[in-house]
Amino acid sequence: MHKWMTMFLCGGLIWIHASSLPGFTSINISTLPEPYSTVLTIYERGDFTLVQERYLINLKEGVNTLQFDWSGTLIDLSSVELKFLLHPDRVNLEEIILPVRGEKLLLWKIQAEEPVRELIEVSYFTRGISWQADYDLAINEQRSRVLKFQGWVRIKNQSGRDFLKSRIMLITGEPHLLGRKKEKPLKAALRMRTKIEAEALPPPISKEAVSEYYLYQIEGENDPRTDQESTFSLFRVENIPLLVTYRFNSSQNGLFPVILCKFKNTQKFSLPPGVVRGWLCINGKKEKYLGEASIDFIPPDEDIKLSLGKESRLKLTRKKTSFTREDPQFSKRNDLVQYFEREEYTLKITNFSNQEVKIEIREQIPGEWEFITSTVPLHRREANALEFRLTLPERGEGEVIYQIRKIVRLR
């Protein structure tokens, strides 16, 4: 009677036909087909990825031996599991033989009641695979519309293993289940595996709503190869209304304003954290790079707010136009201990563009002070800042004059 062995080489299956293991007189090796299916669940936080591989194999009646070889990879042995999916009532795992002397080999001895074609699943965690979201933003020349907003996922595979024709799911957020204290990432991920396997796969892109993490799936089958970086499309939308405001931090005279963009997340899922790179389009072509900004989770229908680069078509000049000292206060010894400084500033803003623009001016004011008056309504006051807002016509100018009173304490 012949013995059969199925071997995993670097995560792949090889079928070995022989009379016995030690002292084989002949060994015939043939490669099995590619995995029946592969699912990768890649965690953003913590260096681990859940791999679920399914194979169709033929088992003979009696004892069959499967060998798992993870040499050259970053697989975590403690996470390896074997499951029988078609005939769990007729196929049993009889024994697990752990590696010795530093070998990266694991043996499973399987008892089959009769010859059977079985679907098995080998799942494990591996290190070396990471993902990151990136976004491409293109706005029109009038700064009134988002011509294109596209999300991408970059997956870097340094696990030592190719994963061909695999379905990819992405997890971001805290990898632990509700009701449990936070624990070590890999241990928490092992717990999460049970939950993921118990649920149906989500739609092409979805948000898991019951736990403190977000779960996404990339459409179709993909081929993340080892030592390579792959890029996959997450979504693409066009022609979204855009609100652009220009913010001056005028504590530094003459600076050009920062471009502030705001538009809605029109997707039905939360956008994962990532970097947005903005471009200005002229006649439908990208002509000017505006800059980049990071975003956190953006729920559906919520505003995406970005600060992108500087706008050279607007300029602000700032000048102190009045200064007086007043209300001196003296000690019993007639020493000057406190007085006030009344200051007036004039801010002039010039719009060199051919369109109406909305302006925010933020005046940083250190120390103790109080606001007196301004020619433009004060939008907001903070402990160390004033904020004004105004609208400038195309090729127009605007002016803000304000007064403050500073407290100068000598003792």
C-alpha positions, 0 to 999 in steps of 0.5 A: 500500500502506498502512502501520500503526502501533501506538502506546502512549499513556501505556502504552496501545495506539492503532492508526494507519492512514496512508500514511506518517509525515511528511506524512500526508494522512490519519490514522485512529486507533482505540483497541484493546481493553484489554490482554489481561492485565496483571501487576504485580510490586511490590517493597517495597524500592526504588521500582520495579514490574515491569509485564508487559502483553500485547496481541493485535494484527494484523500485516500482511505486511512492516514494522509499526511499534510506538511506545511513549510513556511521557510522563506516567509514571515508566517507566524506558526502559532496562528496556523489552522487547518479546516475541512470544509466539505466532509468534516464528518468523514475527515478528522485531524488525528495528530499535529507534529511540531517542528524540531531543530529549528526546521520550519515544517509542520505535519498534520496527520489526517484520517479519512473514513473513505477515499474523498475529494476534500476542500481544505482551508489553511489560514495563518497570519503573516508579517510583511504586507501593508497598505495605505490609502491615497487620493487624487483630487483635480479641481477646475480653473474656477475653483468651483467644482471637483472634476475628479476625486479618486481613491487608491490603495497601495499594497506593499508585499514583503512577506516572501510569498506571492498571492495570485488571484486573491481577494483582498480585504482591508482593515483599519481602526483598532483591531479588537472586538467590542467588550474586550480590553485592548490587547496585543495586536496579533492576539486581538487579530486572532480573535477577530479572525473568528468574527470575520470567518463567521460573517459573509464577505462584505459588498465590494467596499463596506464599513463594518458597523458593530466594532471599532474597526473598518472593513473594506474589500477591493473588487475582483481578484488581484495579484500582490507579488512579494517585493513589489508594490501594487496599486488598486482603485478604491473608487472614482467620482466626478463633478462634485460641488466645491467650496474654496476659501483662502486663509491668511495668517497675517502675523507674517506680513505679505504671505500668500494665503493657504487654499482651503477646499471643502466638499462632500464625501459622496460615497456610501462608506467612510473613507480610510485615512490617507493623503490627498494630492490636489491639482488645478486643471486648465482645459481639462488637463492637470496644469498646477500641483496645489499640494497635499493634505492628510485626512482621517476617517470621513463618514458618508455625507460628511465634509472633506476639508483640505488645506492645499498649498498657497495661492499667489493670486491673492496678497495681504499687506499688514501695517500698524497705523496707530500706537498709544500708551494709556492708563498707567498704574503705580504702586504705593511707592510710585513705581510704574507697575502696569499700563495699556497699549492701544494698537491699530492695524490696517490689513489690505488684501488684493485679488489679482484673479478674475473671480470672486473669492472668499477670504479668512484672515487670522490675526495671531495676538500673543499676551494679554489683550482685549478687542476694541473695534473693527471695520469688518464684523469680527467672525471669531475671537480666541484667547490668542487670535482674531478671525475676520471673513470677507468676500472680494470681487474679481480684480478687487481689493478689501480692507480690514482695520481693527484696534486692540488694547494690550495689557503690559505688566511690569511686576 
